[in-house]
Every structure is written in C-alpha cells, then in structure tokens.
Amino acid sequence: MMLDLALDLLITALVIGVALWTIRTRDDFAAIVGFVAYGLLLTLAWARLAAYDVALTEAAIGGGVTGVILLRASVRLKPVTTARTPIGVRVLVGLLCAVISAGLAAVVLLPVSPPPSLAADVRSHLASTGLGNPIAGVLMAYRALDTFLETVVVLLALFGAWSLTPDRAWGGRPGAPIPTASFGPLPLFGRLLIPIGVVIGIYIVWVGADAPGGKFQGATILAAMWILAMMAGLTEAPPIGRWRLRLLLAAGPIVFVAVGVAGIPLAGSFLAYPEALAKPLILLIEVALTLSIAATLGLLVAGPPETAPGTEL
C-alpha cells in the first residue's frame, strides 16, 4: 500500500513538474519534447487508474502522433519576436487558471455521495451490442455521435493542413520528396519493424471489442508504420489529388453515417443498431474508421505538398 501511494505521488509530482517546465520553456523543440514526456506520464497516470483504453489513446495520440506533428510544424514556422506580456495580464491569467484548477479539484476530491452514474444501466444493456468492452460499447452505442464527430474533426485538421499547399503544388505528394532508399539502418529498421507493427495495430483494433484497444489506438500504430516507411524511403505518400485516397479518407465517416441512417428503419432511430446485427455493424464501422484515421494521421504528419505534381524525385 505504501509503495503504491509513493508511486502515485511520484507520478503526480512528475506530471505537474513537466507541465510547468513545458509552459515555462521558451525553446520550441524543448517544449515539444516536454509535451511528449507529459503525454507519456499521463499514460502512466491513466494506467494507475485502470483506465487502460484512455492510457492507450494518450500514449498513441497524445504522446506519439501529436508530438511528431508539432515537430513538423515547428520546423515550418519562422522565428518571431513577441512583446513581453504585461504583468497584470499574467496575474489575471494565473488567477483564472487557479480558480479553474480549484474547481476541478473540488469536483474530484469532494464528490456527491453516492455519485450520479449511468454505469449500471449501461452494463445491463451492454449485452445487446455484443461487445465485451464497456468503453467500446459506450463510444459506439451511447455516445456514437460524439465518436463520429471526433473522426470528422481529425479529417478537418487534415483539410486545414492541405490548405497551406501552394497553388503550384496542389495535387502533388505531401511533404518534401524523399529519395527511395534500399540500404542503410533506417530502411533495415523499417523492413523489420513495419510487419510487426501492422500486426499489432490490427490486433489492437480487433481486440477492442472485448478488451482495452480500439480504432484510434490501432489506427495510430498503423499510421506510425506508414510514416516510418515514408521516412525510410521505402514508399512515398500518394498525391492528394487521387480519388482513391480521398475515398479512403472519407470511407469511415461515410460508413458511419450509412449505418446510422439504416438504423432509422431497422431500429427506430439514427445511430441505433438492430440487436441481431449490432456487433457486425459496429465492427464494420470500426474497420472503416481505422483505415480512414490511419490514412488521415499519416498524411497530417507528411504535411501539405511542397512540389508541383509530376516533379517529385
């Protein structure tokens, strides 16, 4: 018991310390490294709370892909000189942050007894979805609209990145051209790791129906393997003008909406599932979203096209 308490206090202190250091540092690269470290520490914190689905998501997206995207963005940004914020503004912001922190602490440390919860009702109806993982059941049945909007937000982020494309490069391949490589440590590492990573990503998606895992975590791993292949020069990103690529990006939301609309005549409401077909339909949505999210994250890291179509190496 004392060892567990000491570990929890250590993780808490490290989370707070890294967060403060990340905010205070004025170096972009150091701040991004601090952000990634902060995400990994939060992964440990969620794991200590037995929220393994959240921990996997934080490790994959919060501490992984987001850090890479921030690094790419920092390289593209030009150094700017900003005026020092007046002391009054800083004090006001600090007070507002303190009030918000105190409010969150009160909610966590002074809960209503017994706390309001729908967990019992959710568990009693979970069997109708055919899923063994209550997190997946909530996200795909009770909060399906939220899950759909999350995938759309990721797609909109990619559109925002593509909007930075120069007119001459529209329709070209994302990112700067990378020469194809056959030898070297990175191509060798990619050839060894990518098959293993793809299998792990698919497994995490599949097992998410009954255990911690799911589409976002598995898609992030698949995107990471694609990014590694591009960095190693084993492949290159497809031109953004290809209709097959755009169909892949939109496949997840399209399937989600199609199943949701089919729920109106089959189950009585939008995004409702007939009990006999609930699990197959949810797995269909999960697979489609996995492919779309993986492609979207990989292209987000690659960035907007920088060379005109047909002029790549």
ChimeraX attribute file (.defattr): number of C-alpha atoms within 10 A of each C-alpha:
attribute: neighborCount
match mode: 1-to-1
recipient: residues
	/A:1	6
	/A:2	7
	/A:3	8
	/A:4	10
	/A:5	10
	/A:6	11
	/A:7	14
	/A:8	16
	/A:9	12
	/A:10	11
	/A:11	17
	/A:12	15
	/A:13	12
	/A:14	16
	/A:15	20
	/A:16	13
	/A:17	12
	/A:18	20
	/A:19	17
	/A:20	12
	/A:21	16
	/A:22	21
	/A:23	11
	/A:24	10
	/A:25	13
	/A:26	10
	/A:27	9
	/A:28	15
	/A:29	14
	/A:30	13
	/A:31	20
	/A:32	21
	/A:33	18
	/A:34	21
	/A:35	23
	/A:36	24
	/A:37	22
	/A:38	22
	/A:39	25
	/A:40	21
	/A:41	22
	/A:42	22
	/A:43	24
	/A:44	21
	/A:45	19
	/A:46	17
	/A:47	15
	/A:48	15
	/A:49	12
	/A:50	11
	/A:51	15
	/A:52	19
	/A:53	21
	/A:54	19
	/A:55	25
	/A:56	24
	/A:57	21
	/A:58	23
	/A:59	21
	/A:60	22
	/A:61	20
	/A:62	20
	/A:63	24
	/A:64	20
	/A:65	23
	/A:66	20
	/A:67	20
	/A:68	19
	/A:69	17
	/A:70	19
	/A:71	17
	/A:72	16
	/A:73	14
	/A:74	14
	/A:75	11
	/A:76	10
	/A:77	8
	/A:78	8
	/A:79	9
	/A:80	6
	/A:81	6
	/A:82	6
	/A:83	6
	/A:84	6
	/A:85	8
	/A:86	8
	/A:87	9
	/A:88	9
	/A:89	10
	/A:90	11
	/A:91	11
	/A:92	11
	/A:93	12
	/A:94	12
	/A:95	12
	/A:96	12
	/A:97	12
	/A:98	12
	/A:99	12
	/A:100	12
	/A:101	12
	/A:102	12
	/A:103	12
	/A:104	12
	/A:105	12
	/A:106	11
	/A:107	11
	/A:108	10
	/A:109	9
	/A:110	9
	/A:111	11
	/A:112	9
	/A:113	6
	/A:114	6
	/A:115	7
	/A:116	8
	/A:117	8
	/A:118	8
	/A:119	10
	/A:120	9
	/A:121	9
	/A:122	15
	/A:123	15
	/A:124	9
	/A:125	11
	/A:126	18
	/A:127	15
	/A:128	16
	/A:129	24
	/A:130	18
	/A:131	21
	/A:132	17
	/A:133	19
	/A:134	20
	/A:135	21
	/A:136	26
	/A:137	26
	/A:138	18
	/A:139	14
	/A:140	24
	/A:141	19
	/A:142	14
	/A:143	13
	/A:144	19
	/A:145	16
	/A:146	12
	/A:147	15
	/A:148	18
	/A:149	12
	/A:150	12
	/A:151	20
	/A:152	16
	/A:153	11
	/A:154	16
	/A:155	21
	/A:156	13
	/A:157	14
	/A:158	20
	/A:159	14
	/A:160	13
	/A:161	19
	/A:162	19
	/A:163	13
	/A:164	13
	/A:165	19
	/A:166	13
	/A:167	12
	/A:168	12
	/A:169	17
	/A:170	21
	/A:171	20
	/A:172	23
	/A:173	27
	/A:174	26
	/A:175	19
	/A:176	14
	/A:177	17
	/A:178	16
	/A:179	15
	/A:180	15
	/A:181	14
	/A:182	12
	/A:183	10
	/A:184	9
	/A:185	10
	/A:186	17
	/A:187	20
	/A:188	14
	/A:189	13
	/A:190	22
	/A:191	15
	/A:192	11
	/A:193	14
	/A:194	19
	/A:195	13
	/A:196	12
	/A:197	19
	/A:198	19
	/A:199	13
	/A:200	15
	/A:201	25
	/A:202	19
	/A:203	14
	/A:204	22
	/A:205	23
	/A:206	18
	/A:207	16
	/A:208	25
	/A:209	24
	/A:210	16
	/A:211	18
	/A:212	22
	/A:213	25
	/A:214	27
	/A:215	29
	/A:216	24
	/A:217	28
	/A:218	30
	/A:219	29
	/A:220	25
	/A:221	27
	/A:222	27
	/A:223	27
	/A:224	24
	/A:225	22
	/A:226	25
	/A:227	24
	/A:228	21
	/A:229	21
	/A:230	21
	/A:231	19
	/A:232	24
	/A:233	19
	/A:234	19
	/A:235	16
	/A:236	21
	/A:237	20
	/A:238	14
	/A:239	16
	/A:240	19
	/A:241	13
	/A:242	12
	/A:243	10
	/A:244	11
	/A:245	16
	/A:246	14
	/A:247	12
	/A:248	19
	/A:249	22
	/A:250	20
	/A:251	20
	/A:252	24
	/A:253	21
	/A:254	16
	/A:255	18
	/A:256	24
	/A:257	17
	/A:258	14
	/A:259	19
	/A:260	21
	/A:261	16
	/A:262	18
	/A:263	17
	/A:264	15
	/A:265	11
	/A:266	15
	/A:267	15
	/A:268	12
	/A:269	13
	/A:270	18
	/A:271	21
	/A:272	21
	/A:273	25
	/A:274	17
	/A:275	13
	/A:276	11
	/A:277	13
	/A:278	19
	/A:279	19
	/A:280	13
	/A:281	17
	/A:282	22
	/A:283	18
	/A:284	16
	/A:285	24
	/A:286	24
	/A:287	20
	/A:288	21
	/A:289	26
	/A:290	27
	/A:291	20
	/A:292	25
	/A:293	30
	/A:294	25
	/A:295	23
	/A:296	27
	/A:297	27
	/A:298	25
	/A:299	24
	/A:300	26
	/A:301	24
	/A:302	22
	/A:303	22
	/A:304	26
	/A:305	27
	/A:306	20
	/A:307	22
	/A:308	15
	/A:309	16
	/A:310	11
	/A:311	10
	/A:312	14
	/A:313	9
